[in-house]
Amino acid sequence: MPDNSYTNAAKNGPVKSPVTAPIKTVPVLTVPENASPELVEKAKNTAFAWQLSFDGNISRGLVLMQSEAHLALKQLDEPKVGEVLVDFASDALTFRRLHGGGKKEAVAKAVGLKGQSDWRVLDATAGLGRDAFVLASLGCNVDMIERSPVVAALLADGLERAQHSAELSAWLPVRMRLHHGIAIDLMANWCNEPANLAPDVVYLDPMFPHRKKSAAVKKEMRLFQQLLGPDEDADGLLAPALALAKKRVVVKRPAGAPFLAQQKPHIEMQGKANRFDVYLIN
């Protein structure tokens, strides 16, 4: 279990780095038409917390939509694309948690959870937090780093709503912690913060150019590519990760993608769509 210095970003505000990475598109935070004054105030507070712009009357473009139910990334010009949000209680993640294979799941094997129950994992490229959620559900204490304020806001919203879930509230808030900042910088200074213990595993899943045309890619990766683009500085993540991790560094890559920083791993775990490159720490 995490120590008493744990800070839940959704409850107490984001754990921020002084440096914010540039992103391709900075969406405006908005609300649905005829939103209540309370919802407008909530949206304004969210925008202020993440240093985003608020516009209650926007009708076009990529936006962060604050509804009564959740915060979501949405392209108003293309309603068929749907919205992207963080929902740790979704049917898909619930099924994966209950029936996805547990410690036999590929990500759990790559992290090395066999025989382990409470490893500390630093997910330095959190994204929507799905792999972090799976690892937390298996007993890991997971710190998540996300440099985009937009994606970090989505994660914080998902964490906050998970506190009110009957199935998640007892364990998720104490196993998942969000940090907003540049992963390379935060990893280099990780142990300088009293609340940050050295992780057993550093997990990396940098954005990679996607070329497939599946429905999932059209919905989520299309909006993410519009928002962020690929992680062009991804190679720089490996060295600080290797310096920080106590046991191993795990890099998730698309099948056929080059090794991160052109450095061959000790173990390659091949899957149909993805590959896990495992770097063992001596």
N, C-alpha and C positions, 0 to 999 in steps of 0.2 A: 504494500500500500504506500502511496506517496506520503512524504512527511508533512508536518503541519504548515510548512511554508508554501504549500500548493496554492496556486491562484487560478481560478476558473475565469477565463477571459470573458465568457458570456455573462458572468455574475458581477465581477468586479472591474470590468473594463479590460481592453486588450493589453498584453504585455508587449510594449513597443520598443523597436530599435530607433535610434535617432536618424537612421538612413532609410529612405524609401526608394525602391527601385522604380525607374520609369516604366510605364506600361503603354501599349499601343493606343488603347482607347480608354478614356476615363468616363464611364457612364454616369449620368445624373441620377440621383436618388429621387424617386417620386412616389406618388400614392394613386390608388384608383380614383376614378371620377366620383364625386360626392362623398369623399372620405370624411369621417368624423373628425372633429377638432382634436380629439385624443390621439387618433391615428396620425394626423398631420404632425402633432407635437412629437410623437414617438419617432417618426421618420426624420424630423429635423434633428433630434438628439442623436440618432444613428449616423446621420450625415456628419454632424459635428465631431462625433467620436472618431470617425475614420477619415476625417478631413476631405469629405466629398461634398459636391454641390447638391443643393436641394432645389427642385422646381416642381411645384404641385400641379402645373398646367401643361406639362410636356406630353406630346402625342406621337412623336416619331423617334426613331433611333434606338440604340441599345441603352437600357436603363436598369437600375436596381429598383424593383417594385416592392414597396413595403405594404403588404396587405394585413388584414387582421390575423391571418393564419401564419404567415411566414414572410421572410425576405427572399427574393428570387431575382435572378438575372433573366432579362426578357428583351427580345427584339420586337418592338412595337410595330415595325413595318412588316414583320413576317410572323403573324400569330400562329401559323401552322408549325413553326419550329418548336413551340412550347417554351417552357421556362426551366431554368436550372436552379436548384436549391440544394441545401444540405438537410437531409431527413434521415437521421439515424434509426428512426422507427418505421421506415418504409417497408413495404412488403418484400422488396428485393433484398434489403439488408437483413431483415428478420429471417428470411429463408436461408440466407447465407450463414447467418450466425447459428441457426439451429440445425441446418442440414448441409452446410458447405464442406464438411469434412474435418472441422476442428483443427487439431495440430497436424493432420495429414494434408491440409490445404497447402498449396504450393508456397504461398508467402510465409506461412508458418514454418515450413521445412527450410526455406531459404534463410530465415532469421535464426533458425536453430532452436526451436522451442521444445523439441523432444526432450523430456526429462526436466524441463524448466517450467516455472509457473509465474514468476514475478519479475522477469527481466525488464530492465529499463531501456526503452527504445526511443531514439530521436528520429522522427520523420522530418527530414530537413526540407522536403518539397511536398507539403501536405495536400495541396489541391483541395478536393472535396472531402478528404479525410476518410475515404472508404477503407483503404488498407490499414490505416491507423485504427479505425473502429474494429476491424477484424482482430487485430493484434490485442487491442484492449479487451475485447470480449473473451480472449483466451488467457487473460490474466496479466498482460504486460502493462506497465506504466508508460504511457506514450506522451512525449512532448512533441508538439507539431509546430513547425516553422512555416509561415506563409508570408511571402513578401508583398503580394498584391493586396492593397487595402480592400479592394472589392471582394476578392475571394476570402480574405480573412473575415470580412463582415458576414459573409455567408456562413462560414464555419462557426463564428461566434453565435449567430442566430440559431444554427443547428444544435450547438451545445446547450444554449439556454432552453430551447424547447425540450431537449432530452431530459432536463431536470424534472419535467412534469410528466414524463412517461412512466407508467406503472412498471414496465419491464426493464427500463434503463436507469431510472433515477437512483437505484441503490448502489450502482457500481460505476456507471459511465462518468459522472462528474468528477470522481476521485481518481480516475485512471487516464483522463485525457486533458491536456493543458495546451493552450494556444499561445504562441509567440508571434508577433508581427514584426518582421524585419528581414534583413538580408542574411541568408543562411551562411554564406561564407564568413561574414563578419561575426555573426552570433556564435558559430562553431568555434572560431578562433579565440573567442573570449568567454566560452561557455562556463567554465569552472570558476570564473571570477565572480559570478553571481551566487550568493549563498544558497538560493533555492534550487540551483541547477547542479544535480549530481551527474558525474560522468556516465554516459549511456553505455550499456553493454553492446548495443548495436546501433549503428547509424544507417538509416534507410533512405535511399535516394530514388526518386522516380521523376526525373526532369522531363519537361514537356519536349515532345519530339514531333517533327512535322508529320501529320497524318494524311494518308492518301486514300484510305478506304472510304467507301460510300455507304456504310451501314447506317441504319436509322439512328443508332446511338451516337455515332460520330456526327451525323447531321445535327442532332439536337444539342449535344454538350460540347463536343470538340470544336464544332464550327463556331459556337459562341466564345469558347475559350481561345481559339486561335484569333478571333476578331478582337478579343479583349487583351490577350497577352502575347500571342505569337509563340514560337518555340523558344526554349531556354538556350540562347546563344552562348551563355557563359557557363553552361553545365559542366564542362571539363574542369572548371576551377573548383567544383564541389568536392572532388575526390580526395585531394591532398589533406584539407582540414578534417574531412570525415575520418580518414585513416589515422590522423594524429589524435583524434578525440575518442574514437570507439575503443572499448576495452576488449571486445571479443571478435567482432567482425563488422564489415561494411557490406551492405546488400544494395545492389543497383538493379532496378527494374528497367529493362530495355525492350523495345519492340524486337521481335524475331528478325534477325538479319541486320540489326543496327550495329554500328561499330562499338567497341569497348569505350567506356568513358575515359577520356584523357589518353586513349590508345594504350591503356594499361591492362594486360591480360589478367583475369581473375584466377584465383586458386580453383574455384568450382564454377561450372556453367550448368544451370538447370534450365533445360530447353522445354518450352511449351509450344502450343500451336500458334499463339499470337504474340506471346511475350517470352522473355528470357530473364532469369535472375542470375546476375554475376555476383559471386560471393568472394570477398577479399578477407582472408583470415588474418587476425592479429596475433603475432607470435608472442 
